[in-house]
Amino acid sequence: MDSESVKKILKDTELGYDRMSQKFSETRKFFWRGLEFIKDYAKEGDRVLDFGCGNGRLVELFADKNIDYIGVDASQGLIDQAKSKYPDKALNFQKISASQDSLPFEDVFFNTAYSIAVFHHFPKEHSKKMTQELYRITKSGGYVIVTVWNIWQKKYIKNILKNWVNKLIGRSDLDWNDCHISFKNNQGEIFQRFHHAFTKRELKSIFSEAGFKAEICKVVDGRNILFLGRKN
């Protein structure tokens, strides 16, 4: 995929989440079951990054721990939702650009980096750049914990197949296993969001290539693929 197409997809994703920020936040009040154990990879006093923090719900996982939490997201609408929902941590939420290739943090800055349901919105080229960034800012011995949607489900297969057909007849600029999925914004209007359908093997591969040693890579509850890696 060419660089201009990548930039457009990332910008459209940012604008899409701005358009649906209120509805998205209302439907993301609780953390996904089966993933609560990931809180154990952040200890008292750790500095933790929430990359793609959305409405900040990851904060609640650490309610019983004293950690230095920083959440970043490309959607100003979701950052506003996070600040409203967790006013005591308003200064911990930061807006970043959707298309930037680097994160505004020093090397080896975080003990643990979380990214929940984010990477499936990135074209492959951008995913690789951001895995390298997460490796750069994670301390030696620290962890990266990532989930992506498991789009290889019956209700989404048709979206992937549609892109395959369009690529075969020259009508798609997307990569293989990319697709668009319909969502409604705050006003009930339907729009399309880009998704990449990761496999376990592919998710493990891009983070391993960045330097993380895989400790867990599995499908959780049928809906999410989890990768947990450690930086040596």
N, C-alpha and C positions, 0 to 999 in steps of 0.2 A: 504494500500500500504506500502511495506517495505521501510526502510530508504534509502537503496541503490538505489531503483527505484526513490524515490523522488529526491535524489541528481542528478541522471542522467538526469531526466526531467529538473531540474532547470539549470544544466550546458548546456544541449542541447538548452534550450531557450536562454541562454546568447550567445552561439556561433551562433545560428540562427539569432539573431538580429545583431550581428557583421557582418554576411554575407550579410545582407540586409539593413544595416544602411543607405547607401546613398539613395537607392530607397525608403525606409521607410520615411526618412526625406523629400524627394521631394513630397511625397503624404500626408504629414502632415503639410501643410503650414498654414492652418486655423483651428480655433477651431470649434468643432462640434456645429451646430445650436441647440438652445434649452437649452444649458448648460451655456450660458454666465453669467447667474445670480449668479453662484457660486462665482464669484469674490467679491460679496457683503459680503462674510463671512471672508474677510481679511480686516482689517482696517489700517489706517495710523499708521506706526510704528510697526506693528505686525511682528513677526518672523514666516515665512511660510515655510513648507516643501513640496516639490514636489517629492513624492516617486514613482520612475519609471518615471523620467522626460523625457525620450526619447530625442528628439531634442530641448527640452526647450520651446516649443511653449506656455506653460502656462504663461511664462513671459509676453507675450503680453497682457494678461488679466489685468495685474496690471500696465500698462504703465502710468496710471494717478495717481498712488499711490506710496508713499514712504514706501516700505516694505523691510524687511530683508529676502530675498529669498535664499533658499538652495535647489538645485536639485540633486538627487542621482539616479543612474541607474546601473544595472549590466552589461550593454553593453558598452565597451570602445569605440566601433565605434559610438554609439549614443552620448556618452559624448563628443567625438571629434566633432561631428556634432553640438551639442549645443554650444560648445565653439567657433566654427567657425561662427555660426549664430549670437551669442550674445557675441562678444568679450569683451564688457564692463563688462560682468558678468562672464567671464571665470573662475574666482576663486570661483564662487558660485556653480559650477558643480563638483560633486565628483563621482568617480567610487566605487562601492561596490561589494562584492562577491554575486553571485546569490544564493548560498546555505547557507549563514550565517543566523543564527536564531535571530540575534540582530542587532540593528542599532547603529551607532557610535555617539550617542547623549545622553546628560544627561537627567535625569527625568524632566518632566514638562518643556521642553525646547521650544516648539512651541505653538503659539496661534492657528494655523490652520494647519492641515495636509491634503494635497490633494494626491490622487492616481487615476490617470486617465487611464483606460484601462490596468490595471496591474494584478489584482487579478485573472482573469480568466486563467492566465498562471501558477498559483500555484496549486499543489496538495492540497487536503483538509487539510492535516496535517500542511503544511507550511502556508497556509492561516490563520489558527488559531493562529499560533505563531506570525505572523506578525500583526494581529489585536491587539494582546496583546502588542506588541512593540509600535504600534501607540498610544495605550491608555497610555502607560507608558510615552511617550515623549510629550504628549499633556497636556497643562495647564488646570486646573480646569476652567470650563466655555468655553473652547475652542472647536473647531469643527474638525471632520473628514469628508471628502467629497470624496466619492469613486464611480467610475463607472466601470462596467464590460460590456463586449459585451453581448447582448441578443442573445444567440446562438439558442434559441428556435424559429428560423426563418426557413422558408421553405428551403432556400438554404443550411442550416447546419444540418437539422434534420437527413439527411441520415448518417452523420458522427457519430451522437450519436447512431443511430440505429445499425450501423455497430459494434460499441463497445459492445452494449447490446448482439448482436448475438454472438460475439467472447467470451464474458464472459460466456454465457450459455453453450458454447461448450468447455470452458477451454482454450481458446487461447488468453486471454487478462489479463494482470496484472494491468490494469487501474481500477479505481473505477467507479461505476455507474455514468452516466452523464459526464464522461470524454470522450475526443475524440481527434483526430488529424485532422488538417486542412492544406491543401496544400498552400504553398506560393512560390514565386520566389525570389531568391537572386539578388544581384547587377548584376550578369552575366547572369541572365535569367534561372538559374538552379532551378528545383523544389525540395523543401524539406518540411518536415512535422513539424508543431508546435503543441505542446500540448495545449489543452484548457479544462477548466472545465465549464460546462454549468450551471451557477448559475440560480436559481429561485429567485424572489423577497423575498420569505419567507426565503430561505437559507442565502442570503446575509444579510438580516436584523438580522437573528439569530446569526451569528458568531460575528457580531459587537456588538450586544446587550449582548452576553455572555462575551465579553471582558470588558464591562462596559459602553459603549456608550448608551445614550438614543436616540432612533430613532425619528427624526423629519420629515424626508422625505424618502420614499422608493417607487420608481415608475419607470416605463418604459418611457424613453424619446425618442420621435421620432421613436419608434419601434426598434431602433438599440442598445440602451444602457439601462442598469439598473442603476439607481442612488440611492445611500444610503447617507444620510446626518444625522450625529449623533452628539450629544453634550455630553461632559464630565462634569458631575456634580461636 
